[in-house]
Amino acid sequence: MDKSSRKHKILLSLLGAAIGIAVFLCLYGTSALHVENDAWILNGYDEWDVQQHYAGWLLFRNSHWNFPLGLADTIAAPDGTVISYTDSIPWVSIFLKLLRGILPAAFQWFGWYVLICFALQGAAGALLCGRNTSARSLWQGWAVPLLGALLFCMLPTLWERAFRHTALASQWLILYSLYFYLEYRQSLAESREHFPWQLPLLAFIAVGIHPYFLPPVMVCALLAAAERGRCGGKWGQAAVQFAVSLAAALGGGLLCGAIGGEGGFSRSGYGDFSMNLNALWNPSSRGGYTWSCFLPVLPQQPGQYDGFNYLGLGILTLIAAALVLSAVRAVRAPGAVKDWWRRNFPLAAACAFLTFFALSNKISYGTAGIEIPLPAPLLSLCGIFRASGRMFYLVAACLLLWAVYTLREINRPAAAVLLALFAAVQTADLSAVAAEKRAVFMAPINATVVNNEQTTAIGAGHTQLLAVGDVRDDRLRLLAVLAGKQGLSTNLDIAVSGSHPGAAANRAAQEETLNSGVFDPQAVYVTTDGDVWQGWQQTFADEPSLTFFVADSCYFMVPQP
């Protein structure tokens, strides 16, 4: 790569990142960037998952250093849970834990993380759309790549996941994997051999951000290895190359705890959280947002809100235009189309596989569908990634990139003008949801057990927040946040999967201990069962060191320090 080309790519990356930051600020403003502002988390964001992510980070910050590095002995204490199971983005949490001595009690970094995700999305989008262009061309070298970056930053799947499921906003991992695969493929075609070290690095990063990014990253690594084998028949080198990426993923998973935990990887429900056949033009997801100002909401199966893959009207019309241009090209230059398919068949096959996996064995259009029976072992294997609709993210990126490349072949300013038009349509289509997203951060602060006057100092003189019996699901994560902000460990289990099997037993044991008239003076006790709380007051009626109070339907017994 010559100096001019390298400079062009760097500038495209920086300008693409600026576009991503601008989109973030237009969507969310700056409220989420104030690290001590966690009110919007306490309010919940579309659902309560963000409270789980925040609680996982806070409790992990207070935990001892262990191996794997992501193990938090302050969650489901005393045994602990790895924070991969609380979706608290292990690599970021591990890094920030190094700084815990200088961080405030209320410290949420999710706003800054999503801002960085938007910046990286824009940078990767600009690099992808600017491949094989020259800085000397205003339209092809600058306008088209940056408009493409804007469209990548306006993918509804990115907006829908950001903050609702923060780790899944890291879709830049997919874009960079695709970019480095395409660059490697081109280098092989030009007889420039080098090892694609970026793909093992992305595999290592992906497993410590969210395991669902591992399949698309590894698909790109596999495609790169297959390309190595196709070019000169060096299949031994190809196998080693893919093995390095696999080893990087395994090493990263073992280091952060995403691999090797006591919980099982597979969960039931494969097919229930799949992608509907109408997903690309169905503006329907969780949160009640208006995802399209023009297209109607279509019916789908109950769990398919997690298979949300709406592309937006601007991108849909761009793809339609690309299909027309491709049909014309097929008539005029069938040889060129044949060469395109020969070059891109492996990637197209991978996209077809990911699409079928996303649809799952329960294929549906709207509310009608069929179920293809699968053997139990295969269903269990698929259950590792039971929210299969997320596997379409790479396919969507390929569709958008193909459409931009197809339009770019016009090779005139008209390509940039048309792309700007499609970006304007996308902006208009998503304008309502953008306003609704901004409004979330302006909502009044909910009164919760976390910001209650009686709970703000319960950590003084105590080391644990011990729950007794079953805890209401709508209070579970808030109580975990409270424990984390107060510097307490807790026997609450907030993991999605892989939790320690003894967590419920520990809470039952605490109940038996209290019923026998014994309590730990360094522990704060809580229940969401009013009858249990009344029983505590009767059991310890003669104990003057205990304080009883209720906060947000949570019942506390607090020994005086």
C-alpha positions, 0 to 999 in steps of 0.5 A: 500500500502506497503512502497516498492510499494509506493516508486516504484510508486513515482520513476515511476512517476518521471522517466515518468515525465523525459521522458515527459520533454525529449520529449518536449525538442526534439520537441520544444527546449527551445525557448518557455520557455523564458517567454518574448519571444512571437514572436512565438505567434505573428507569429501564431501557425498553426492558430491564436488561440494562440494569443487569449489565450495570449491576454486573459491572458494579458487583464485578468492580467490588470483587476480588481478582480471580481466574478467569478474570471475569469471575465476580465472587460478589454475584451469587456469593459466595461461589460467584458468576462470570460477567459474560453471563450478565452481559457486562462486556467483560473486556471493558469491565476488566479494564475499568476494574483496574481503575476502581480505586478512583471511580465514583460509586455511581459509574456507568460507562455504557454511554461512552461505550455506545458512542465508541461503537457508533464511531467504529461503525462509521469508520468501518463503513467508510473503509468498506465502501471506500475500498479500491477508490482513489483520494483523487476522486471527489465522488468515488473516493470521498462522497460515496464512502462517507454516505455509505458510512452514514447508512451503516450508522443508520442500520436499525439493528444498531439503533435497536440494540444500543443501550437495550442490549449494549454489547450487541451494539458492537456490530463494528466487529462484523464490519471490520471482519468483513473488511479484513477478509475482503482485503486479504482476498484481494491481496491473494489475488494480487499475489501479495501474501501476508497473514491476516492477523486482524482476524484472530485479534477480532476473534479474541475481542469478540468473545470477550464482548459478546459470544454472539459476535463469534460466529460471524467473525469466525465465518470471515476467518474461515472464508479467509482461510478457504481463500488461502487454500483456493489460491495455490492449493495451500490447504495446510497453511489455510488450516493453520491460519483458521486454527490461529483464529480459533485458538485466539477465540478459545484463549480469550474465552478462557481468560475472560470466563466466557468459556469454561464456566460451570453453566451449560452453553446451550439453552432451550428456545432455538426457533422461538427467537428467530428471524421472521421471513418478513423481518427486512421490511417489518418495523416491529421490535420491543419498546413500542417505537415507530421504526418506520414513518412509511411502512406498516408493522407486520405480524410475527411470532411472539419471540421474534422481537429478538429477530428484529432485522428491519433495514429501513426504507432508504436501504431497502430502496437502495437494494432494490435499485441495485437489483435493477442495475444488476439485472441490466448488467447481467443482460449487457455483460453476462461474463462479468456477472459470472466472474462476480459469482465465481469470486463471491460464491464462498461469501454468498454461501456463508450468507445463505447458511447464516440466513437459514440459521437465523430463520431456524427450523421454525420458518414463519412468515407473519404468524403462519409457519412450519417446523422442521423436526431436528434431532435433539443433539442438533437442537442442543447445539443450535441452542448455544445461539438460540437467539438466531435472528442475530446471525443475520447481521453479517448478511445485512452488512453484505447486502448493504455493501453490495448495493453500495458497490453496485451503485458505485459502478455508475462511476459518475457523480450521479452515484453519490447523488443517488446514495445521498437520496437513499440516505435522505429516505432512510433519515425520513423513515427513521425520524420518528424513532430517533425522536422517541429515542431522544425522549427516553433520556428526558423521562422523569426519574423513577423512584426505586429501591436504589435511590431511596433515602433509607437505602443510600447508606446501608453499605456502611459497616456491612459487607453483604446484601443477603436476599431471602427466598424468591425475589420478585423479578422486577426488583432483582436487578435493582437490588443487585445495583443497590448492592454494587453501588453500596460496595456489598456482595450479594447472593442474588443471581442475575446471570442470564445463563451459567449461574451457580446452581447453589444460589437459590439454595443459599437464599433458602439457607439464609431463611432457615438461619434467620428463622432459628434466630441467628443473623450476621451483623455484617449483612443487610437482609432483604426480601420481597415477601412481606409475610417473611419480613413480618416473621423477622420482626417477630423473631427478633422483637427483642433485638434493639440493634435491628432496623426494619423498613420498606423501600420500593416493595423491598423489605429490609432488616438492617443491623446497626453497625 
